[in-house]
């Protein structure tokens, strides 16, 4: 028998007709026809259904006509407005509970706390609720914040951020990368890669591209391979790569085997000009600058040796604090140096210099005298290093913060180089006006320190020579009104002249931020080449500040006490922690792969636990409406409804649809493979016959206009509530048959619309009446779900699944059954 495709209501394109309001007292509410008299909402937008409802339940209204009928409809519509009251429903509460779980998990990730602390947070919430809101304690207790739940929530948030970034890269006109290499507490090399992209509207975005863990010594080629893999995951191409910023590590800057060298080789292989790539190195790694001078390196080594001796032993630290207290020192302790916090260098040196006499006395007490602290020349070197580090720290502060432009970096670097030249000339004349600490030591000569300034200037020149080679291009981008048109590239000369000749544009340029000026007034029609030039250089990272900040967070997340954090979990937590904006909604990528935007759903942590107002329509309105003027009619219909309900429920119990998905037990092991195949084939044919019979019955009823029984109405998606049949009180029975855990799982299943997942509800008292109550409770509270009875390991379960996944679930069960039969 040929199979006939079953009709679906959603594909029939039914719409509500205004005349039905006057004919049948129905209005459209959220795509459903709702009766103004009793508040019932029908599932199918069909004239026959509305007419049957009107004739069977409100036949007495047919006597009304003309203006009286219109007045009655208007009065019912006006009375409906105040009836749409706000109340708290179990579904709403469950949704808020899930939201609260996501918000708390996000806060844990941003604060870089262990995931197990979610349980501690829950205990605090419950304890506070017992004092502030005793009636809400159970609501707080239902928030799931176990270690596994928090990890899953953070993974969902990280996946959403990555998915959103993947959707954004398609709009990038150019992008640049910033790379930083570090080693964590477990000696694992971590490559942090950040991306900065810019759209055609000059909207920039900085985000973590990937965190790559290398469990062996990393070479430049290894770093390049991981970088290419990260780009492929987001479908990024080298053609749009505008610049590469590094931390200046040897594995990235080596001339032949460094990361930059491999990137340039790839550009050459793609027939691109490597000179168009903007290369920049960070200056926050001050150790690489000090390495240029053996004098400064020796001073820093001695200082760190003394500090580490004190801080590495708790008893030594306590003794030093006690000594400082006895001596009435200005400071109570010495600052500890941290490699990933670059500004701590300056604070450490200043504090050590101020406490040099106390440290000298303490080291002698411990039998570890430091002879350098008695050497006047070494103290002068320390004083000079304190001053020069202070100047470097001031430069570093200027370069901190997100969305720094490369033109700002070059301006600050050129300014610092000019200061170095000035200091060099002054120190050659023994002028220490800009070195107050050195001046306090009163050195006999400062000529050697002038040489240190010269070495530092050479280090700056070498580090930023690639950026300085783009000086003209950056001037065109940052100061287009000050460049000489004859000196700019040929393809930009005419546009620069047109721009400089417009006095209005010059006024706008002086009063607006640079990117805002290009976005508003440098149009693609008038200045296409100049606009694209600006997009390229606006996309380049000005510093690796985002990487340095990320490395600090990495050290906090994967510390000595939490060193077992896996590479995947570490990346997900840090992706959430470094995201620039607070996530204001939740999603579950594992449950719904098509839903990944999480920007407009969550509000704030505990406020989401408040009951939100919902509009009462359909079956919820039926339970809440009290229509005094129709009490007599309701009483008259009560006996008829009860009788129909009992008949329908009996029929439903006798014809309980169960998909054959029982596992093959030992009692059925004697069934042969041939018999199993025949059974599957017979079952499929039987289901096809049932679908064809249903379609024929529906077509016959459409032709003769006869009424449908409730069993037939259920085929169209109607429930007992839609037809006005009530067997039990939802407010009482659902409490006993559905636990809070069941409700939460069912709410998540309905919310995420997963076509493959299902929820199994165990039947405590296995009776037909109990199963019917559970079926009715699930369908009433969660109208988008369908249920069936299934036997597993000798016990009956009510299995709920989303309506959209019915065919998928049935197909999977048939396939599983076929595989079991074939195996036998």
N, C-alpha and C positions, 0 to 999 in steps of 0.2 A: 504494500500500500504506500502510495507516494506521500511523503510528509508535507504538511502545510504549515507555513510559517505563521505563528501566532501573532495576532494583532496586538499592538501596544497603544495605550492611551496617549502617551507622550508624542507619538508620531502622527496622530490624527488631526492635530492642529485645531482643536475645538476652542471656541472663544465665547465669552459671555455676551448675551444680547440684552440691551437695555429694556426691551419690552417684557422680559421675564420678571422684572421687578413688579410691574403692574399686574401681570398675569398670575404669578405664582408666589409673590412676596419673597423673592430671593434677591440678594446682592452679591457682588464679587468681592471676596476678601482673600488677598494673597493668592490669587489664581484659583480659588475654590469657590463654588457657589454655596452661600450660607443663608439659611432660612432666617428671616427677621422675626418670626413668631417664636420658634423654639430654640433658635441658636445652633441647630445642627448644620454641619458643613459636609457636603457630599464630595466624594473623591473624583467623580467624573462629571465634566461639564457637558451634560447631555440633557436635551429637552425632555425626553421620556422619563428620566430619573427625577427631574424637578416636578414634572406633572404628577407622577405617581406619589411623591412625597406630599405634595399639596392636596391631592384628592383623598389620600388615606388618612391624613392627620389633621388637616385644616379645611375640611369640606364646608364647614359652616361659614367660612369667609367668602364663599362664592355668592352669598346673598348680598354682599356689599358691592355697590356700583357707583359710578360717577364720582362726584366730588367727595362723597363719604369714603369711598375706597382710597382715593388719593390722600385724604386727611389721615386715614388709618396708617397708610404706608409712611407718611411723613412723621407721624407720632412714634411709630416703631423705630424709624431711623434715628430720631432724636433721643429716644430712650436707650438706644444702643451705645451712644457715646459715653455716658458715665459708667456703663457696665464694663467697658474695656479698662478695668482697673489694673493696678500693678500688684502682683503677688509673686512670691518666691516659689519656683517649681523645682522639683528634684533635678531636672536636667540642667537648669541654670546653675544650681548649686554645684553640681558635678563639674560643669564647665569652669566655674570660678576656682574650684579646687585644683584642677589641672593647671590653670593659669598661675595660681600661686606657687605651684611646684616648679614651674618653669622660671618664674621671677627669682625665687630663692636660689635656684641652681645657677642662674646667671650671676647673681651677686657673689656666690661662692667662687665661681670661675674668675670674676673680675678681681676679687680680693686674693686670688691665688691660694685659697684655703684647700685643705684635703677634702675629698668628696665625702668622707665619713662624717664630717662635721655637720652634714645635713640633718642627721638624727639629733645632734645637740641643739641645732636651731629649732627643730620641731619641739623639743622638750621646753625650750624657752618660750616659744609661742603658746604652747598649751598652758604653761605656768602663768603667763601673763593673762591669758584668756580667762582662767579661773578667777582672777581678781577683777578684771575689767569687764568681761562679758561672759558671765557664767552660762548663759543660755546658748552661747556659740562654741562651747568647749568641744562638743562632738564634731563640729565642722572643722575646727583646727586639727583635731586628732585624725581626721580623714585625709589630711594632706600627706601624700607619700613623699618622703625625703630620705629614703634609705640610700646607702652608698651606691647600689646598682642603679637606682632610679635617678639619682643626681648625675651619675656618669652618663646615663642614656639621654637625659635632658640636655646636658652640655654637648653631647655628640649631635643631637638634633639641631641645636642652635648653631654649632660650628658648620654643620652641613648646609644650613640655610644661608649663612654668610658666604660660604664658598660658592653655592649655587647662584646667589645674587651677583657675586663678582663675575662668575662665568657669563651671566646674562649681560653684564655691563661692558665686558671687554670688546664686544662687537661694535660698540659705539665709540671706542677709542680711536682717535686719529693718529696719536703717537703714544708711546709709553716708554718709561725708563725703569731700570732695575737698580736696587741697592742691595749689596751683599755684605754680610758680616760673618766671620768664622770665629767660633769659640769652642771651648772644651768644657763639658759639664762635670758634675761631681763624680760621675762614673767613668771619666776619661773617654767619653764618646764625643767625637767631633760633630758639632752642630752647625749646619749652614743655614742661616736665616736669609730669606730672599723676600724683599718687599717690592711691590709694583706701584708706580705712580702713572696713572693714565689721564688723558685729557680728551674731552669730547669736542665736537665742532662748535659748541656753545661756550667753550673755555671753562667747563665744569671739571674740576680735578678730583681725583680720588686716590688716596693712599691706603693700601691694604696689604696684609701679609699674603704673599703668594704661596710660600711653602716653607716648611721647616724640615730639612733633610738631615737625617742622622747617618753618620759614617762611622762604622765600628772598626776602622783601620786608619792608619795615617793617611791623611787626605792630600793628594797632589792636585795640581791645577787641572789636570785632565779629569780627575774624579769630580771636582767641583763643576766643571763644564758639563759633564754628562748629567749630573743631577739638575743643573740649571736648565738644560734642554728638555729634560723629562718634565720639569715643572711647567715650562712653557707649552709643551704639547698637551698637557692635561687641560689647559684652558684655551687651547687652539690659538696661541700667540705665535706670530711670525717675526723673523728678524727684520723684515722690511719695514716694520713700524717701530722698531727699537731705535730710540733717539739717543740714549745715554746709558752709561754704566758707572755706578758709584760704589767704591769699595772702602774697606777700613784700612787699607794699606798693608795688609798682611802679605808675607812673602809668597804664599800660595796663590795670591791673586795678582800680584804686580810683577812677578818674575818675567823677564823679557822674553824668554823662549818657552817656558813650561808653565806660565801662570795662567790664571783664568782669563785675563784680558787678552793675552796672546791667542788663546784658543778661540775666543769670540771674534777677534779680528780675522783669524784664518777662516772661520765660517763665513764671515762677510765676503772675504775674497772668493771663497768657493761659490757663493751665490751671485757673483759678479757685482757686488756692491763695493762702494769706496769706503775702506776702513777709516779714512780721515774724516768722514762725516759723522762718525760716532764720537760723542762727547764723553771723555773719560775724566773722572774726578775721584779724589781720595780724601778721606776724612782727616781732620787734624785733632780729633778727640783722643786718639791714641798717642799720648804725649811721650810714652816710653820710646817710641820710634824716633821722636825728635831729640830726646836726651841721648840716644845712642850715638848721635853725631859727635858728642863731647864726652871724652873719658872722665874729665873732671866732674861734670854733673852726674854721670853714671855712678862714680864712686861715692859721691855725697848721698845720693838716694839709696844706695845699697847699705851704707852705714846706718842711715835713719831707719830703714825697714828692719834691719837686724835688731836694733834696740827695741823697736815697737813690738816686733813679733816675740821677742823674749819675754816681754811683759804680758802681752795679751794671750800668748799660747798656754800660759799656766795661770789658773784661777788664783792660786795663792799669791803669785807675784803681783797680779793686778790689785788684789786687796791690800797688799803691803804698800804699793805705790800710792794708792788712794789715801791710806792712813798717813803716809809720809807727807803728802801734799796738804792734808788737813792740819797736821802738826806745824807745818811751815807757813800756814795761813796763805797758801798760794791762791792766785786769782782763779786758777782752774782746778777742778776736782779730779780730772782724769785726762788721759792722753787719747787722742783720736786714733781709731783703728783704720788702717788703710784697706780699701776694697778695690780690686782690680777693675770691676765693671762700673764703678761710679767714679768717673774721671775727675769730677770736681773735688773729690776727697783728697787728691794730691795736694792741692793748695792748702786745704784746711789742716791736713796732717803736718805739712812743713811749718805752717805758722804756729800751730800748737807745740810742736817739738822745739821750735826755736825759743818760744816763750818759756818752756820748761826745761831748757837745756841744762841749767845748773842742778835742778832737782833730779833729772834723769842721770846726770853724772854722779851725784851722791848715791842714788839708789843702786846703780850698777856697781859702784865700788863696794857698797854694803853686801851685795850678792857675790862678790868675788869675781866679777866680770867687768873690770875697768875698761873704759873706751878712751883710748889715748887721743882720738880725734877731737873729743870734746875739750881737751886742754890745748889744742893747736889753734893759734889765732888765725893762721892762714885758712885752715879748714872751716873755721867759724865764719870767715869772710865769704868763702865759697857757699856755705849754707845760707848766709844772708842774701847773697846775690840770687841764689836759686829760689828763695822765698819770694823775692820781688818779681823775677821773671815768670815764675809759675803763676803769680797773681795776675800778671798781664795776660798770660795765655788763657787763664780761666775766664777773664772778662771777655776775651774773644769768643771762647766756647759758648758762653751764655748768650751772646748775640746771635749765634748760629743755631740755637736750640728752638724747638717748636716745630709743629707740622707745617707743610705747605711752604717751605722756604724755597725761594727762587735761586737759580744758579747765578743770576746777575748780582743778587745781594751777597752771595758768598764771595764772588770775585771782588766786589767793592770792599768788603771787610778785610779780605786778605791783602789787597793792595794798601789799604790804610795801615795794617799792622806792619807790612814790609817797610813802609815809609817811616814808621815809628822806630823800627829796628835800625834803620840808617841814621836817624837822629840820635838814638841812644849810643850808637857806635861812635859817632863824632864827639859826643859829650864825654863819654868814658875815656876817650883818648886824651881828653884835656882834664881828666880827674874830676869831672863834673858829675855828681851823683844825685842831682835834683829829682830824678824820676825813680830813684832806688833808695827809698828812705831807710829800709832795713840795713842795706849795705853801708849807708852813710853812718849808721849808728856804730858800726864796727871800726870806722875811721881807718880804712886801709891806706897803706903808704902809696900804692899805685893801683890804678884801675885799668891799665892798658890791656891786661890779659882778659878782662871781662868784655872789653870792646871786641876782642877776637871771638869770644863766645857769641856775641850778638851777630857778628859776621857769619859764623857757622850756622846759626839759626836761620839767618836770612837765606843762605844757600839751600838749606833744607826745605824752606818754604817754596823757593823758586823751583826746585826739582819736583816737589810734590804737586805743584799746580801748573806745571808747564803745559800740560795738555789743555787745561782750561784757558790759559792765557793765549794759546794759539787760536782760540775762538773769540778773541777780544772784539774784533769788528762785528761779528755776528751778534754777540751779546749787546754791543752798543746799539745796533740797529733795533734790537728787541726792546731794550730798556729805555733808551733815549733816542727815539727816531727823529726828534726835532733838532738834535744837536749834531748829527753826523753829516759829513760832507757828501753830497750825492755823487761826486766824482770818484769817491773812494769805496763806494759800496759795490757789490756785484752788479753786473749789467742788467740782470732780470729784475732788479729792485730799484733802479735809478729813477725811472719815470714815476713809480708809485711814491717814492720818498719825496720827490719834488712836489707832487700833487698834495701830499700830506702836509708838508712844511708850508705850503702856500695857503692853506686853509687856517685862518686865524681862529675861527670858532672851534675847530678840532684841537688847536693848541691850548685854548682855554679849558676845554674839557679834559685834556691830558693832565693839566696842572691841578685839577680839582677832583680827580677820580683815582682809585687804585689802578695799577697797571693793567691787570687782567680784565677789570671791569671796563676800562677804556677800550680795549681791543674787542671785547664782547659786544659793546653797544655801538661803537662808532667806526670801527675798521671793518666794513662790510666785505663780504665775499665777492660782491659784484664790482665794487670800486677798487678794492685792494686785495685781489685773490692771492698773489704771491707773498705779500707782506703778512697777510693773515696766517697763511700756512707756515711761514717762517716763525711767527710768534707762537703758534701752536707747538712747534717742535721744541723750542727752547723753554717754553713754559712747562713742558712735561718732564724736564730733567730734574732729578733730585739735587737740591742744593747742598745737603749734608746727609750723613748716615745717622742723624739723630734718632729716627724711628727704629733703626737697628740697635743702637746703643740702649735705648729705652727697653727694647724687646729683650736684649741679652740680660739686663738687670732683672726683668720679670722671670726669665728662664731660670736664673740662679735662685730666685725665691721659690719658684714652683717645684724645681727638682733640686731639693736641698739634701743635706745629709740624712735628715729624718724621713725624707720621701724620695729616696733614690731609686725605688723600684717602679716608679711611674713609667709605663711603656711609652715608646716613641709616638704611637698613634694618639694615645690619651693626652700626652704632653702637647702635641700640636693642636689638638682640638681645644684644650683648655686655654692655651695661649692665643689661639685665633679669636676666641670670645673675649679674652682679657684685653687684647690690643685693638679690638674694633672701636672705631671712633665714636659711634653713636650707641646709645642705650637701645637694646632690643625691646620693643614694646608689644610683641605678640609671640605666640608659640606655634610650633608645627612639629610634626613627627615624620621626617622623610622616610623612615622605615615603614610607616603605615600608609603614607600617601605621597608617592613620588612626584605627582603633578602639582602639589601644593608646597611651595617653598618660600613664599613671601611672608615675612613675620614682622611687619612694620606697624600694623594698625590694630593689634588685638589685645595685648597686655597693657595695663595702666601702671600701677605701682604695686609693690609687694603685698601688703596686707589689705589694702583697699579693695583688691579684687575679690576678697572673701565676702564682701558685703553683697546682699541679695540685690540683683539688678532688676529693674522693672521690665516685664515682658507683656506683650499684648495678648489678651486672652481671646482666642478664637477657636473655632472648631470644637473638638471634644473638651478642651479645657473650659471653654465658655459654657458648654452644656452643664458642666458640673457646678459652675459658679453662678449662673444666671438664676434669678428667682422672678418669674413673671407672674405677678399676683393676679392680673386680669384674666389669666387663662388657667387658673387652678382647677376649675371644674373640668375643663377639657383634658388636663393632664390626668386627673383621677379617672376619667372615663376610659382613657386609653391604657391605664396601668395594667388591667387584667389581660387585655389583648397582647400587650408587650411581653408580659411574663410568660404567656402561653407560647408565643412565637419564639421567645428566648430559649425555653426548655426544649422545644422541638429542634431548633437550630443547633443547640449545644449537643443534643443527643446524636444528631446526624454528624456533627463534627467529630464526636468521640468515636463513632463507629467507622468513620472514613478518615481516620488520622493518617495523613500522608507521611510516609516514612521512606526516605531514600535508602536503598539497600547498600549500606556501607559497613555492615557488621564485619569484624575481623573473623577470619577462619579459625575456629576453635578446634580442639582435639576431637570433639565429637563429629565434626564435619570433615575430618581429614580423609575419610573414605570416599568422598565425592571425587569422581574422576575429572580430568581436565576437560573431557568432551562434554560432560553434563554441565560443568560450570559455564562453558561457552554458550551452550544452548540456553541456560538460564539467563545469561546476560543479554543474548539476542532477543529472547522472549520479553524481557523487561523493557528493552528499547522499543520493540514493536508495540507493546502495550501502552507506553507513554505517548508514542506517536498517535495511536488510535484515540487516546484520551484528549490530546490537544485538538485533533480533527473534530471529535464530537463536540468539544466546547465551542469551537468556531462555528459549527453548523447550528448549534442551539442559539448562539448569539445572533446569527444572521436571521434565523426564523423569528426570533422575538422582535428584531428590528422591522420585519415585514408586517407581522400581524399586530404589533403594538401591545401585546399582552404584557402583564406585569411579571417581574422576576421574583423568584424566591430569594431568601437571604443567602442560601448556598451559592446561587448563581451570581448574586451581587458581589460576593467575596472574590469572584474571578476578576472583577473590574478593580480590585484593590480596596473595596469598602470593608469597614469593620463594623462590629456590633454598635459601637458608639455612633458611627455615621448613620446607621439605620434606626437609631433610637432604641436599641435593645440593651438593657443593662442586667447583668446576671449577678454582679457583686459590687461592693463598694471599693473603688480603687484606693481611696485614702486609708482603708483599713487592711484589705487583703494584700496589697503590694508590700506592706511592711513585713508581713509574715512569710511571704513566698520569695521575696527578693532581698538579699542582704545588701548592705552598703557597698561591699566590694563588687557584687554583681552589677549594681546600678552604675558604678563608676566604669567598669569594663564595658558595659553596654553603651554608656554615653560616649566613650572614646570610639567604639566601633561605629556608632552613628555619626559622630562628629567628623571622623577622618575618611569615611566612605571607602573603607578598604574592601576590595572585591575578593580578596583571598583569605582574610581572617575570619574567625568565628569565635563565639563565646559559648561554652558549655555550662549549663546550670544543672547541678545535681538535684535529683528529686529525693527528698527525705522520705516522704510517705507516698509510695508509688501507687496512686489510684487515678482513675480516669478524671475524676473531679479535680484532683490536685493538679494534674497535667494541664487540664483546661484552664484553670485559674492562672497558671504560670504563662501559658500561651497568651491569654488575654492581657495579663499584666504587662508583658514585654511589648505587645503590639500597641497597647494604649499609651504607655509612657514613652515609647520609642517608635513612632509610626513609620519610620523609614526602614525598620528591620523586619525580617521574616523569621519564623521559627519552624522547627520540626522536632519530632521525637526520634531519638537515636539510642541504640543499646550498645554499651561499651563494657566489656569484661563482665557481662551478666547484670549490669546496672543500667537503668534508664536515665537519660539526660535530655534536657531541652536545649537544643543547639540553635543559637541565634546568629544570623548572618545578614549582611546588607542586601537589600533588594536587588541592587545592581549586580551583585555577585552570585545570583542564584544559578545561572547557567554555568558559570565558571566552576562553582562548587560541585554541581551535579556531574559535570564532565570530569573533574578530578577524581570524584568518588568512583565513577564508572571505570576510569583508567586504573585506579588502585585495585579495584575488585578484579579486573581482568588480569592484572599482573599476578595477583595471588593465585587465581585459578590456573594460569599458565605455569606458575611455579610448581603446583601440585602435579 
